Amino acid sequence: MPWQETDEHNRKLFDALSELAREKGALERLAGAINADERAQASDRARQGSKHKPRNTLIAESTLVRWQEEGLNRVSNAQSHKKRIVFEFLERSADFRTELFRPLSGLPAGLSEFAALHGERLSSVFSSDLAHLDGVYRMFRPATHIERLSTERIQISRLKIETVGGLTRYTELQNMIDHDHPNFSLNRRDEGLVMAMTGNVILLGMNNHGFESRFYSAWLCYPRLGSGEKTRRLTGVTFTINGTQARRGHLFVASRASEPWDQIEMAIVRPPHERLTDDILDALDFGGLETLLQETHIPKSR
């Protein structure tokens, strides 16, 4: 996980340095390894830009010793860019194994170099404070698994967003019986990352079966991010990523729920329905609402 200037990351860095300091000379060797590391050098060059000369020393042994000996407060008050270099080096260093080590087995060898060159641009999608999204939502979108009924029915699933260690993640659960197709049961769990990009809130994840991904782009976040209020609704478009055939997007609405996660009813329903308020149907552009209400002689409520 990229460095974040948080109390948790400061504590983890201090604990890692204290762990290494138990071995004589380890902090000296760590400083030498960081100064010789091409990725650390590239990260420092990207931060400084083209107007500054490259530094021969990224981090001094005396700096690491001072951080460790003077305690957590000293680490917390140290320069953030230096802490980033040390923290992210320890995350990927098999030679200086601490609790920070996160092996990257299975990922492309060039990913580290790419991240070093474009680190600031990549980290920008995680730089917004997304904690106001945290909570539990009802997710509404057309039920598309039976194509001929996709304009008649709406699926309601559970969505949970939570920020841990500066990284915002989401989980969506779909567990329901399709009463129009009794032999079909929908049971999937999607997990992934939440990002802010070009004014949109982006959710990107994979399901528990591993063969399908889903992409959400919410162009409307209410109240808007940065307002200081908890988000109550996300509105946008979602795409399923699976197979080679052409796919179209579908509108979705995620509405904050007052019930706990395990009490949100999941279902496939047809309008009119008590959970399908007019504003949700309008946001989903669910055609035929007026006709449906007239045919069933149910007055349109506001």
ChimeraX commands (.cxc) that place a marker at each C-alpha (Angstrom):
marker #1 position 0.00,0.00,0.00 radius 0.5
marker #1 position 1.50,3.41,-0.89 radius 0.5
marker #1 position 2.65,5.61,1.97 radius 0.5
marker #1 position -0.05,7.71,3.60 radius 0.5
marker #1 position 0.70,10.42,6.16 radius 0.5
marker #1 position -1.44,8.80,8.85 radius 0.5
marker #1 position -0.88,7.85,12.49 radius 0.5
marker #1 position -1.16,4.19,11.54 radius 0.5
marker #1 position 1.55,4.40,8.85 radius 0.5
marker #1 position 3.85,6.40,11.14 radius 0.5
marker #1 position 3.46,3.73,13.82 radius 0.5
marker #1 position 4.09,0.90,11.35 radius 0.5
marker #1 position 7.24,2.60,10.09 radius 0.5
marker #1 position 8.53,3.14,13.64 radius 0.5
marker #1 position 7.79,-0.49,14.55 radius 0.5
marker #1 position 9.62,-1.71,11.42 radius 0.5
marker #1 position 12.71,0.39,12.22 radius 0.5
marker #1 position 12.67,-0.86,15.81 radius 0.5
marker #1 position 12.44,-4.42,14.55 radius 0.5
marker #1 position 15.47,-3.93,12.30 radius 0.5
marker #1 position 17.45,-2.11,14.99 radius 0.5
marker #1 position 17.63,-5.33,17.03 radius 0.5
marker #1 position 20.25,-6.54,14.54 radius 0.5
marker #1 position 23.54,-4.67,14.73 radius 0.5
marker #1 position 24.25,-2.62,11.60 radius 0.5
marker #1 position 20.85,-3.28,10.02 radius 0.5
marker #1 position 19.85,0.39,9.80 radius 0.5
marker #1 position 23.18,1.24,8.21 radius 0.5
marker #1 position 22.70,-1.47,5.60 radius 0.5
marker #1 position 19.10,-0.33,5.05 radius 0.5
marker #1 position 20.21,3.23,4.30 radius 0.5
marker #1 position 22.79,1.94,1.81 radius 0.5
marker #1 position 20.26,-0.29,0.07 radius 0.5
marker #1 position 17.72,2.53,-0.25 radius 0.5
marker #1 position 20.32,4.95,-1.66 radius 0.5
marker #1 position 21.31,2.36,-4.29 radius 0.5
marker #1 position 17.72,1.43,-5.19 radius 0.5
marker #1 position 16.65,2.59,-8.66 radius 0.5
marker #1 position 12.97,2.71,-7.80 radius 0.5
marker #1 position 13.61,4.87,-4.73 radius 0.5
marker #1 position 15.79,7.16,-6.85 radius 0.5
marker #1 position 13.07,7.42,-9.51 radius 0.5
marker #1 position 10.46,8.25,-6.87 radius 0.5
marker #1 position 12.66,11.01,-5.47 radius 0.5
marker #1 position 13.35,12.43,-8.96 radius 0.5
marker #1 position 9.62,12.49,-9.72 radius 0.5
marker #1 position 8.97,14.41,-6.52 radius 0.5
marker #1 position 11.70,16.99,-7.19 radius 0.5
marker #1 position 10.98,17.51,-10.88 radius 0.5
marker #1 position 13.47,18.58,-13.54 radius 0.5
marker #1 position 14.70,21.76,-11.82 radius 0.5
marker #1 position 16.66,19.95,-9.11 radius 0.5
marker #1 position 19.84,17.91,-9.36 radius 0.5
marker #1 position 19.63,14.25,-8.29 radius 0.5
marker #1 position 20.78,13.69,-4.71 radius 0.5
marker #1 position 23.59,11.28,-3.94 radius 0.5
marker #1 position 21.99,10.34,-0.62 radius 0.5
marker #1 position 18.26,9.77,-0.35 radius 0.5
marker #1 position 18.30,8.82,3.31 radius 0.5
marker #1 position 21.18,8.93,5.81 radius 0.5
marker #1 position 21.92,6.18,8.31 radius 0.5
marker #1 position 21.94,8.82,11.06 radius 0.5
marker #1 position 18.40,9.82,10.09 radius 0.5
marker #1 position 17.10,6.27,10.47 radius 0.5
marker #1 position 18.89,5.87,13.79 radius 0.5
marker #1 position 17.47,9.16,15.06 radius 0.5
marker #1 position 13.93,8.20,14.04 radius 0.5
marker #1 position 14.21,4.89,15.84 radius 0.5
marker #1 position 15.96,6.10,18.98 radius 0.5
marker #1 position 13.85,9.23,19.55 radius 0.5
marker #1 position 10.54,7.41,19.25 radius 0.5
marker #1 position 7.21,7.61,17.46 radius 0.5
marker #1 position 6.81,11.38,17.88 radius 0.5
marker #1 position 10.11,11.91,16.05 radius 0.5
marker #1 position 8.94,9.71,13.19 radius 0.5
marker #1 position 5.57,11.50,13.03 radius 0.5
marker #1 position 7.30,14.89,12.71 radius 0.5
marker #1 position 9.85,13.77,10.09 radius 0.5
marker #1 position 9.68,14.84,6.45 radius 0.5
marker #1 position 6.91,12.91,4.73 radius 0.5
marker #1 position 8.77,12.34,1.44 radius 0.5
marker #1 position 11.67,10.68,3.28 radius 0.5
marker #1 position 9.30,8.46,5.22 radius 0.5
marker #1 position 7.60,7.51,1.94 radius 0.5
marker #1 position 10.90,6.33,0.45 radius 0.5
marker #1 position 11.73,4.16,3.49 radius 0.5
marker #1 position 8.19,2.83,3.99 radius 0.5
marker #1 position 7.65,1.81,0.37 radius 0.5
marker #1 position 11.14,0.29,0.13 radius 0.5
marker #1 position 10.43,-1.91,3.16 radius 0.5
marker #1 position 7.10,-2.97,1.65 radius 0.5
marker #1 position 8.91,-4.56,-1.32 radius 0.5
marker #1 position 12.26,-5.54,0.21 radius 0.5
marker #1 position 12.78,-9.25,0.79 radius 0.5
marker #1 position 16.26,-8.50,2.19 radius 0.5
marker #1 position 14.95,-6.34,5.06 radius 0.5
marker #1 position 11.87,-8.29,6.10 radius 0.5
marker #1 position 9.62,-6.57,8.62 radius 0.5
marker #1 position 5.88,-6.52,9.19 radius 0.5
marker #1 position 5.71,-4.04,6.29 radius 0.5
marker #1 position 6.93,-6.57,3.71 radius 0.5
marker #1 position 4.33,-7.26,1.04 radius 0.5
marker #1 position 5.60,-9.79,-1.53 radius 0.5
marker #1 position 4.48,-9.14,-5.09 radius 0.5
marker #1 position 4.64,-12.72,-6.38 radius 0.5
marker #1 position 2.58,-13.22,-9.51 radius 0.5
marker #1 position 2.62,-9.55,-10.56 radius 0.5
marker #1 position 4.52,-8.46,-13.70 radius 0.5
marker #1 position 8.17,-7.68,-13.11 radius 0.5
marker #1 position 7.82,-4.29,-14.82 radius 0.5
marker #1 position 5.01,-3.11,-12.53 radius 0.5
marker #1 position 7.41,-1.74,-9.91 radius 0.5
marker #1 position 9.30,0.32,-12.49 radius 0.5
marker #1 position 6.06,1.62,-13.98 radius 0.5
marker #1 position 4.77,2.60,-10.53 radius 0.5
marker #1 position 8.06,4.36,-9.79 radius 0.5
marker #1 position 7.87,6.43,-12.98 radius 0.5
marker #1 position 4.20,7.31,-12.67 radius 0.5
marker #1 position 3.77,7.10,-8.90 radius 0.5
marker #1 position 2.33,10.58,-8.41 radius 0.5
marker #1 position -0.24,10.16,-11.16 radius 0.5
marker #1 position -1.22,6.70,-9.91 radius 0.5
marker #1 position -1.49,7.81,-6.30 radius 0.5
marker #1 position -3.67,10.79,-7.27 radius 0.5
marker #1 position -6.71,8.52,-7.71 radius 0.5
marker #1 position -6.37,7.54,-4.04 radius 0.5
marker #1 position -5.45,10.99,-2.72 radius 0.5
marker #1 position -9.00,12.27,-2.13 radius 0.5
marker #1 position -10.52,11.70,1.29 radius 0.5
marker #1 position -13.14,9.07,0.50 radius 0.5
marker #1 position -13.99,8.24,4.11 radius 0.5
marker #1 position -17.31,10.10,3.82 radius 0.5
marker #1 position -18.39,7.30,1.47 radius 0.5
marker #1 position -17.97,4.75,4.26 radius 0.5
marker #1 position -21.15,2.93,5.14 radius 0.5
marker #1 position -23.80,0.51,3.88 radius 0.5
marker #1 position -25.98,1.09,0.81 radius 0.5
marker #1 position -28.75,-0.46,-1.23 radius 0.5
marker #1 position -27.59,-0.90,-4.80 radius 0.5
marker #1 position -30.32,-0.57,-7.45 radius 0.5
marker #1 position -29.84,-1.42,-11.13 radius 0.5
marker #1 position -31.74,-3.27,-13.89 radius 0.5
marker #1 position -31.76,-7.05,-13.49 radius 0.5
marker #1 position -30.02,-7.98,-16.73 radius 0.5
marker #1 position -29.26,-11.68,-16.37 radius 0.5
marker #1 position -32.49,-12.45,-18.28 radius 0.5
marker #1 position -32.19,-10.11,-21.24 radius 0.5
marker #1 position -35.84,-10.15,-22.31 radius 0.5
marker #1 position -36.88,-8.94,-18.84 radius 0.5
marker #1 position -34.10,-6.37,-18.38 radius 0.5
marker #1 position -36.43,-3.40,-18.91 radius 0.5
marker #1 position -39.06,-4.68,-16.49 radius 0.5
marker #1 position -37.20,-5.59,-13.30 radius 0.5
marker #1 position -34.73,-4.05,-10.86 radius 0.5
marker #1 position -32.17,-5.86,-8.74 radius 0.5
marker #1 position -31.48,-4.72,-5.17 radius 0.5
marker #1 position -28.15,-5.80,-3.67 radius 0.5
marker #1 position -25.98,-4.82,-0.69 radius 0.5
marker #1 position -23.03,-2.46,-1.02 radius 0.5
marker #1 position -20.50,-1.70,1.73 radius 0.5
marker #1 position -17.73,0.90,1.48 radius 0.5
marker #1 position -15.00,1.16,4.11 radius 0.5
marker #1 position -11.68,2.96,4.45 radius 0.5
marker #1 position -8.85,1.06,6.14 radius 0.5
marker #1 position -5.31,2.40,6.41 radius 0.5
marker #1 position -6.05,5.21,3.96 radius 0.5
marker #1 position -7.33,2.82,1.26 radius 0.5
marker #1 position -11.06,2.77,0.46 radius 0.5
marker #1 position -12.57,-0.55,-0.60 radius 0.5
marker #1 position -15.99,-1.88,-1.47 radius 0.5
marker #1 position -17.89,-5.14,-1.17 radius 0.5
marker #1 position -21.10,-5.90,-3.06 radius 0.5
marker #1 position -23.21,-8.93,-2.20 radius 0.5
marker #1 position -25.89,-10.40,-4.47 radius 0.5
marker #1 position -27.69,-13.37,-2.94 radius 0.5
marker #1 position -31.24,-13.85,-4.19 radius 0.5
marker #1 position -33.72,-16.13,-5.93 radius 0.5
marker #1 position -35.22,-15.05,-9.25 radius 0.5
marker #1 position -38.94,-15.80,-8.87 radius 0.5
marker #1 position -39.45,-15.40,-12.63 radius 0.5
marker #1 position -36.89,-18.14,-13.15 radius 0.5
marker #1 position -37.06,-20.41,-10.06 radius 0.5
marker #1 position -34.17,-22.59,-11.18 radius 0.5
marker #1 position -31.82,-19.59,-11.18 radius 0.5
marker #1 position -30.24,-18.26,-8.01 radius 0.5
marker #1 position -27.86,-15.32,-7.97 radius 0.5
marker #1 position -25.01,-15.70,-5.51 radius 0.5
marker #1 position -21.91,-13.59,-6.01 radius 0.5
marker #1 position -19.66,-11.31,-4.03 radius 0.5
marker #1 position -17.60,-8.55,-5.62 radius 0.5
marker #1 position -14.69,-6.86,-3.88 radius 0.5
marker #1 position -12.46,-4.08,-5.12 radius 0.5
marker #1 position -11.10,-0.56,-4.82 radius 0.5
marker #1 position -12.80,2.83,-4.63 radius 0.5
marker #1 position -11.07,5.74,-6.38 radius 0.5
marker #1 position -11.75,9.37,-7.30 radius 0.5
marker #1 position -10.95,10.23,-10.90 radius 0.5
marker #1 position -11.88,13.22,-13.09 radius 0.5
marker #1 position -14.77,14.15,-10.82 radius 0.5
marker #1 position -16.21,10.62,-10.69 radius 0.5
marker #1 position -16.22,8.05,-7.90 radius 0.5
marker #1 position -14.90,4.81,-9.45 radius 0.5
marker #1 position -15.46,1.30,-8.11 radius 0.5
marker #1 position -13.49,-1.49,-9.76 radius 0.5
marker #1 position -13.45,-5.08,-8.54 radius 0.5
marker #1 position -13.72,-8.79,-9.25 radius 0.5
marker #1 position -16.27,-11.37,-8.15 radius 0.5
marker #1 position -15.68,-14.38,-5.96 radius 0.5
marker #1 position -15.63,-16.71,-8.97 radius 0.5
marker #1 position -12.68,-14.83,-10.46 radius 0.5
marker #1 position -13.93,-14.81,-14.05 radius 0.5
marker #1 position -15.84,-11.54,-14.11 radius 0.5
marker #1 position -15.13,-7.95,-13.16 radius 0.5
marker #1 position -17.42,-5.00,-12.64 radius 0.5
marker #1 position -16.79,-1.29,-13.16 radius 0.5
marker #1 position -18.87,1.51,-11.63 radius 0.5
marker #1 position -18.52,5.18,-12.50 radius 0.5
marker #1 position -20.64,7.49,-10.34 radius 0.5
marker #1 position -20.81,10.95,-11.85 radius 0.5
marker #1 position -23.19,12.15,-9.14 radius 0.5
marker #1 position -22.20,11.96,-5.48 radius 0.5
marker #1 position -24.65,13.57,-3.08 radius 0.5
marker #1 position -23.67,15.42,-1.01 radius 0.5
marker #1 position -20.55,16.09,-3.03 radius 0.5
marker #1 position -17.19,14.82,-1.81 radius 0.5
marker #1 position -15.40,17.41,0.28 radius 0.5
marker #1 position -18.60,18.89,1.72 radius 0.5
marker #1 position -17.90,17.36,5.13 radius 0.5
marker #1 position -21.13,15.34,5.06 radius 0.5
marker #1 position -21.60,11.62,4.67 radius 0.5
marker #1 position -22.52,10.55,1.15 radius 0.5
marker #1 position -26.16,9.58,0.89 radius 0.5
marker #1 position -26.40,8.62,-2.78 radius 0.5
marker #1 position -24.23,7.63,-5.74 radius 0.5
marker #1 position -25.65,7.67,-9.27 radius 0.5
marker #1 position -23.85,6.55,-12.41 radius 0.5
marker #1 position -23.29,3.73,-14.86 radius 0.5
marker #1 position -21.95,0.18,-14.42 radius 0.5
marker #1 position -20.34,-2.25,-16.86 radius 0.5
marker #1 position -19.76,-5.97,-16.51 radius 0.5
marker #1 position -16.40,-7.09,-17.91 radius 0.5
marker #1 position -16.62,-10.69,-19.12 radius 0.5
marker #1 position -16.07,-12.40,-22.46 radius 0.5
marker #1 position -15.48,-10.86,-25.87 radius 0.5
marker #1 position -18.99,-9.83,-26.88 radius 0.5
marker #1 position -20.05,-6.17,-26.96 radius 0.5
marker #1 position -21.60,-4.98,-23.70 radius 0.5
marker #1 position -23.57,-1.91,-22.80 radius 0.5
marker #1 position -23.62,-0.04,-19.54 radius 0.5
marker #1 position -26.57,0.19,-17.17 radius 0.5
marker #1 position -27.52,2.99,-14.82 radius 0.5
marker #1 position -27.30,2.37,-11.09 radius 0.5
marker #1 position -28.21,4.11,-7.85 radius 0.5
marker #1 position -26.59,3.34,-4.48 radius 0.5
marker #1 position -28.63,4.76,-1.60 radius 0.5
marker #1 position -27.33,4.83,1.98 radius 0.5
marker #1 position -29.26,2.41,4.19 radius 0.5
marker #1 position -30.21,2.86,7.83 radius 0.5
marker #1 position -30.29,-0.90,8.47 radius 0.5
marker #1 position -27.17,-2.95,9.29 radius 0.5
marker #1 position -25.50,-4.80,6.42 radius 0.5
marker #1 position -27.01,-8.19,7.25 radius 0.5
marker #1 position -30.54,-6.79,7.43 radius 0.5
marker #1 position -30.72,-5.29,3.96 radius 0.5
marker #1 position -33.18,-7.33,1.91 radius 0.5
marker #1 position -31.82,-8.41,-1.46 radius 0.5
marker #1 position -34.31,-9.12,-4.22 radius 0.5
marker #1 position -35.33,-8.81,-7.85 radius 0.5
marker #1 position -38.50,-6.71,-8.01 radius 0.5
marker #1 position -40.80,-5.01,-10.48 radius 0.5
marker #1 position -42.15,-1.48,-10.13 radius 0.5
marker #1 position -44.23,-0.42,-8.39 radius 0.5
marker #1 position -42.53,-1.58,-5.20 radius 0.5
marker #1 position -42.09,0.02,-1.78 radius 0.5
marker #1 position -38.33,0.25,-2.21 radius 0.5
marker #1 position -38.53,1.76,-5.70 radius 0.5
marker #1 position -39.26,5.42,-5.04 radius 0.5
marker #1 position -39.95,7.77,-7.93 radius 0.5
marker #1 position -36.54,9.44,-7.69 radius 0.5
marker #1 position -34.75,6.09,-7.92 radius 0.5
marker #1 position -36.82,5.05,-10.94 radius 0.5
marker #1 position -36.14,8.42,-12.57 radius 0.5
marker #1 position -32.40,8.08,-11.91 radius 0.5
marker #1 position -32.44,4.61,-13.48 radius 0.5
marker #1 position -34.37,6.02,-16.45 radius 0.5
marker #1 position -36.76,3.12,-15.98 radius 0.5
marker #1 position -39.20,3.71,-18.83 radius 0.5
marker #1 position -42.88,2.99,-18.57 radius 0.5
marker #1 position -43.38,4.12,-14.98 radius 0.5
marker #1 position -46.44,6.23,-15.79 radius 0.5
marker #1 position -47.95,3.41,-17.86 radius 0.5
marker #1 position -47.32,0.86,-15.15 radius 0.5
marker #1 position -48.99,3.04,-12.53 radius 0.5
marker #1 position -51.98,3.72,-14.74 radius 0.5
marker #1 position -52.43,0.06,-15.64 radius 0.5
marker #1 position -52.29,-1.04,-12.01 radius 0.5
marker #1 position -54.43,1.95,-10.88 radius 0.5
marker #1 position -51.92,2.84,-8.19 radius 0.5
marker #1 position -51.61,6.59,-7.55 radius 0.5
marker #1 position -48.13,8.05,-8.04 radius 0.5
marker #1 position -46.85,9.07,-4.60 radius 0.5
marker #1 position -44.40,11.85,-3.85 radius 0.5
marker link #1:1,2 radius 0.2
marker link #1:2,3 radius 0.2
marker link #1:3,4 radius 0.2
marker link #1:4,5 radius 0.2
marker link #1:5,6 radius 0.2
marker link #1:6,7 radius 0.2
marker link #1:7,8 radius 0.2
marker link #1:8,9 radius 0.2
marker link #1:9,10 radius 0.2
marker link #1:10,11 radius 0.2
marker link #1:11,12 radius 0.2
marker link #1:12,13 radius 0.2
marker link #1:13,14 radius 0.2
marker link #1:14,15 radius 0.2
marker link #1:15,16 radius 0.2
marker link #1:16,17 radius 0.2
marker link #1:17,18 radius 0.2
marker link #1:18,19 radius 0.2
marker link #1:19,20 radius 0.2
marker link #1:20,21 radius 0.2
marker link #1:21,22 radius 0.2
marker link #1:22,23 radius 0.2
marker link #1:23,24 radius 0.2
marker link #1:24,25 radius 0.2
marker link #1:25,26 radius 0.2
marker link #1:26,27 radius 0.2
marker link #1:27,28 radius 0.2
marker link #1:28,29 radius 0.2
marker link #1:29,30 radius 0.2
marker link #1:30,31 radius 0.2
marker link #1:31,32 radius 0.2
marker link #1:32,33 radius 0.2
marker link #1:33,34 radius 0.2
marker link #1:34,35 radius 0.2
marker link #1:35,36 radius 0.2
marker link #1:36,37 radius 0.2
marker link #1:37,38 radius 0.2
marker link #1:38,39 radius 0.2
marker link #1:39,40 radius 0.2
marker link #1:40,41 radius 0.2
marker link #1:41,42 radius 0.2
marker link #1:42,43 radius 0.2
marker link #1:43,44 radius 0.2
marker link #1:44,45 radius 0.2
marker link #1:45,46 radius 0.2
marker link #1:46,47 radius 0.2
marker link #1:47,48 radius 0.2
marker link #1:48,49 radius 0.2
marker link #1:49,50 radius 0.2
marker link #1:50,51 radius 0.2
marker link #1:51,52 radius 0.2
marker link #1:52,53 radius 0.2
marker link #1:53,54 radius 0.2
marker link #1:54,55 radius 0.2
marker link #1:55,56 radius 0.2
marker link #1:56,57 radius 0.2
marker link #1:57,58 radius 0.2
marker link #1:58,59 radius 0.2
marker link #1:59,60 radius 0.2
marker link #1:60,61 radius 0.2
marker link #1:61,62 radius 0.2
marker link #1:62,63 radius 0.2
marker link #1:63,64 radius 0.2
marker link #1:64,65 radius 0.2
marker link #1:65,66 radius 0.2
marker link #1:66,67 radius 0.2
marker link #1:67,68 radius 0.2
marker link #1:68,69 radius 0.2
marker link #1:69,70 radius 0.2
marker link #1:70,71 radius 0.2
marker link #1:71,72 radius 0.2
marker link #1:72,73 radius 0.2
marker link #1:73,74 radius 0.2
marker link #1:74,75 radius 0.2
marker link #1:75,76 radius 0.2
marker link #1:76,77 radius 0.2
marker link #1:77,78 radius 0.2
marker link #1:78,79 radius 0.2
marker link #1:79,80 radius 0.2
marker link #1:80,81 radius 0.2
marker link #1:81,82 radius 0.2
marker link #1:82,83 radius 0.2
marker link #1:83,84 radius 0.2
marker link #1:84,85 radius 0.2
marker link #1:85,86 radius 0.2
marker link #1:86,87 radius 0.2
marker link #1:87,88 radius 0.2
marker link #1:88,89 radius 0.2
marker link #1:89,90 radius 0.2
marker link #1:90,91 radius 0.2
marker link #1:91,92 radius 0.2
marker link #1:92,93 radius 0.2
marker link #1:93,94 radius 0.2
marker link #1:94,95 radius 0.2
marker link #1:95,96 radius 0.2
marker link #1:96,97 radius 0.2
marker link #1:97,98 radius 0.2
marker link #1:98,99 radius 0.2
marker link #1:99,100 radius 0.2
marker link #1:100,101 radius 0.2
marker link #1:101,102 radius 0.2
marker link #1:102,103 radius 0.2
marker link #1:103,104 radius 0.2
marker link #1:104,105 radius 0.2
marker link #1:105,106 radius 0.2
marker link #1:106,107 radius 0.2
marker link #1:107,108 radius 0.2
marker link #1:108,109 radius 0.2
marker link #1:109,110 radius 0.2
marker link #1:110,111 radius 0.2
marker link #1:111,112 radius 0.2
marker link #1:112,113 radius 0.2
marker link #1:113,114 radius 0.2
marker link #1:114,115 radius 0.2
marker link #1:115,116 radius 0.2
marker link #1:116,117 radius 0.2
marker link #1:117,118 radius 0.2
marker link #1:118,119 radius 0.2
marker link #1:119,120 radius 0.2
marker link #1:120,121 radius 0.2
marker link #1:121,122 radius 0.2
marker link #1:122,123 radius 0.2
marker link #1:123,124 radius 0.2
marker link #1:124,125 radius 0.2
marker link #1:125,126 radius 0.2
marker link #1:126,127 radius 0.2
marker link #1:127,128 radius 0.2
marker link #1:128,129 radius 0.2
marker link #1:129,130 radius 0.2
marker link #1:130,131 radius 0.2
marker link #1:131,132 radius 0.2
marker link #1:132,133 radius 0.2
marker link #1:133,134 radius 0.2
marker link #1:134,135 radius 0.2
marker link #1:135,136 radius 0.2
marker link #1:136,137 radius 0.2
marker link #1:137,138 radius 0.2
marker link #1:138,139 radius 0.2
marker link #1:139,140 radius 0.2
marker link #1:140,141 radius 0.2
marker link #1:141,142 radius 0.2
marker link #1:142,143 radius 0.2
marker link #1:143,144 radius 0.2
marker link #1:144,145 radius 0.2
marker link #1:145,146 radius 0.2
marker link #1:146,147 radius 0.2
marker link #1:147,148 radius 0.2
marker link #1:148,149 radius 0.2
marker link #1:149,150 radius 0.2
marker link #1:150,151 radius 0.2
marker link #1:151,152 radius 0.2
marker link #1:152,153 radius 0.2
marker link #1:153,154 radius 0.2
marker link #1:154,155 radius 0.2
marker link #1:155,156 radius 0.2
marker link #1:156,157 radius 0.2
marker link #1:157,158 radius 0.2
marker link #1:158,159 radius 0.2
marker link #1:159,160 radius 0.2
marker link #1:160,161 radius 0.2
marker link #1:161,162 radius 0.2
marker link #1:162,163 radius 0.2
marker link #1:163,164 radius 0.2
marker link #1:164,165 radius 0.2
marker link #1:165,166 radius 0.2
marker link #1:166,167 radius 0.2
marker link #1:167,168 radius 0.2
marker link #1:168,169 radius 0.2
marker link #1:169,170 radius 0.2
marker link #1:170,171 radius 0.2
marker link #1:171,172 radius 0.2
marker link #1:172,173 radius 0.2
marker link #1:173,174 radius 0.2
marker link #1:174,175 radius 0.2
marker link #1:175,176 radius 0.2
marker link #1:176,177 radius 0.2
marker link #1:177,178 radius 0.2
marker link #1:178,179 radius 0.2
marker link #1:179,180 radius 0.2
marker link #1:180,181 radius 0.2
marker link #1:181,182 radius 0.2
marker link #1:182,183 radius 0.2
marker link #1:183,184 radius 0.2
marker link #1:184,185 radius 0.2
marker link #1:185,186 radius 0.2
marker link #1:186,187 radius 0.2
marker link #1:187,188 radius 0.2
marker link #1:188,189 radius 0.2
marker link #1:189,190 radius 0.2
marker link #1:190,191 radius 0.2
marker link #1:191,192 radius 0.2
marker link #1:192,193 radius 0.2
marker link #1:193,194 radius 0.2
marker link #1:194,195 radius 0.2
marker link #1:195,196 radius 0.2
marker link #1:196,197 radius 0.2
marker link #1:197,198 radius 0.2
marker link #1:198,199 radius 0.2
marker link #1:199,200 radius 0.2
marker link #1:200,201 radius 0.2
marker link #1:201,202 radius 0.2
marker link #1:202,203 radius 0.2
marker link #1:203,204 radius 0.2
marker link #1:204,205 radius 0.2
marker link #1:205,206 radius 0.2
marker link #1:206,207 radius 0.2
marker link #1:207,208 radius 0.2
marker link #1:208,209 radius 0.2
marker link #1:209,210 radius 0.2
marker link #1:210,211 radius 0.2
marker link #1:211,212 radius 0.2
marker link #1:212,213 radius 0.2
marker link #1:213,214 radius 0.2
marker link #1:214,215 radius 0.2
marker link #1:215,216 radius 0.2
marker link #1:216,217 radius 0.2
marker link #1:217,218 radius 0.2
marker link #1:218,219 radius 0.2
marker link #1:219,220 radius 0.2
marker link #1:220,221 radius 0.2
marker link #1:221,222 radius 0.2
marker link #1:222,223 radius 0.2
marker link #1:223,224 radius 0.2
marker link #1:224,225 radius 0.2
marker link #1:225,226 radius 0.2
marker link #1:226,227 radius 0.2
marker link #1:227,228 radius 0.2
marker link #1:228,229 radius 0.2
marker link #1:229,230 radius 0.2
marker link #1:230,231 radius 0.2
marker link #1:231,232 radius 0.2
marker link #1:232,233 radius 0.2
marker link #1:233,234 radius 0.2
marker link #1:234,235 radius 0.2
marker link #1:235,236 radius 0.2
marker link #1:236,237 radius 0.2
marker link #1:237,238 radius 0.2
marker link #1:238,239 radius 0.2
marker link #1:239,240 radius 0.2
marker link #1:240,241 radius 0.2
marker link #1:241,242 radius 0.2
marker link #1:242,243 radius 0.2
marker link #1:243,244 radius 0.2
marker link #1:244,245 radius 0.2
marker link #1:245,246 radius 0.2
marker link #1:246,247 radius 0.2
marker link #1:247,248 radius 0.2
marker link #1:248,249 radius 0.2
marker link #1:249,250 radius 0.2
marker link #1:250,251 radius 0.2
marker link #1:251,252 radius 0.2
marker link #1:252,253 radius 0.2
marker link #1:253,254 radius 0.2
marker link #1:254,255 radius 0.2
marker link #1:255,256 radius 0.2
marker link #1:256,257 radius 0.2
marker link #1:257,258 radius 0.2
marker link #1:258,259 radius 0.2
marker link #1:259,260 radius 0.2
marker link #1:260,261 radius 0.2
marker link #1:261,262 radius 0.2
marker link #1:262,263 radius 0.2
marker link #1:263,264 radius 0.2
marker link #1:264,265 radius 0.2
marker link #1:265,266 radius 0.2
marker link #1:266,267 radius 0.2
marker link #1:267,268 radius 0.2
marker link #1:268,269 radius 0.2
marker link #1:269,270 radius 0.2
marker link #1:270,271 radius 0.2
marker link #1:271,272 radius 0.2
marker link #1:272,273 radius 0.2
marker link #1:273,274 radius 0.2
marker link #1:274,275 radius 0.2
marker link #1:275,276 radius 0.2
marker link #1:276,277 radius 0.2
marker link #1:277,278 radius 0.2
marker link #1:278,279 radius 0.2
marker link #1:279,280 radius 0.2
marker link #1:280,281 radius 0.2
marker link #1:281,282 radius 0.2
marker link #1:282,283 radius 0.2
marker link #1:283,284 radius 0.2
marker link #1:284,285 radius 0.2
marker link #1:285,286 radius 0.2
marker link #1:286,287 radius 0.2
marker link #1:287,288 radius 0.2
marker link #1:288,289 radius 0.2
marker link #1:289,290 radius 0.2
marker link #1:290,291 radius 0.2
marker link #1:291,292 radius 0.2
marker link #1:292,293 radius 0.2
marker link #1:293,294 radius 0.2
marker link #1:294,295 radius 0.2
marker link #1:295,296 radius 0.2
marker link #1:296,297 radius 0.2
marker link #1:297,298 radius 0.2
marker link #1:298,299 radius 0.2
marker link #1:299,300 radius 0.2
marker link #1:300,301 radius 0.2
marker link #1:301,302 radius 0.2
view
